[in-house]
């Protein structure tokens, strides 16, 4: 059993921050494409930098940070 906690930056309802092949963060479609920040401080740093670059679309709740917790449990068969 284990527990993994990480943070992702959501920029719009269907868009998340991802690492591009050009070496910087860009918007990507879908949670599965999202960059996983291991520490909330890293995610906040990138979110603050991103707020200046994104144009406001009227939705005040974006961009935002999401905390993701993944729990892994094992089942023992006898």
TAQUI-V778707 format. One record per pair of residues at least 24 apart in sequence whose ideal C-beta (glycine too) atoms are under 8 Angstrom apart, sorted by sequence separation. I is the first residue (numbers start at 0). J is the second residue. If there is no record, write none. Layout:
I_J ; I_J
//
This chain:
9_33 ; 8_33 ; 24_49 ; 39_64 ; 7_33 ; 8_34 ; 7_34 ; 39_66 ; 7_35 ; 8_36 ; 6_35 ; 7_36 ; 16_45 ; 5_35 ; 6_36 ; 5_36 ; 6_37 ; 5_37 ; 6_38 ; 35_67 ; 6_39 ; 16_49 ; 8_42 ; 6_41 ; 7_42 ; 6_42 ; 8_45 ; 8_46 ; 10_49 ; 8_49 ; 10_53 ; 11_56 ; 12_58 ; 16_62 ; 11_58 ; 12_61 ; 11_61 ; 10_61 ; 11_62 ; 9_61 ; 10_62 ; 9_62 ; 8_62 ; 9_63 ; 8_63 ; 9_64 ; 8_64 ; 9_65 ; 7_64 ; 8_65 ; 6_64 ; 7_65 ; 6_65 ; 6_66 ; 7_67 ; 5_66 ; 6_67 ; 4_66 ; 5_67 ; 4_67 ; 4_68 ; 5_69 ; 3_68 ; 4_69 ; 2_68 ; 3_69 ; 2_69 ; 3_70 ; 2_70 ; 3_71 ; 1_70 ; 2_71 ; 0_70 ; 1_71 ; 0_71 ; 0_72 ; 0_73
//
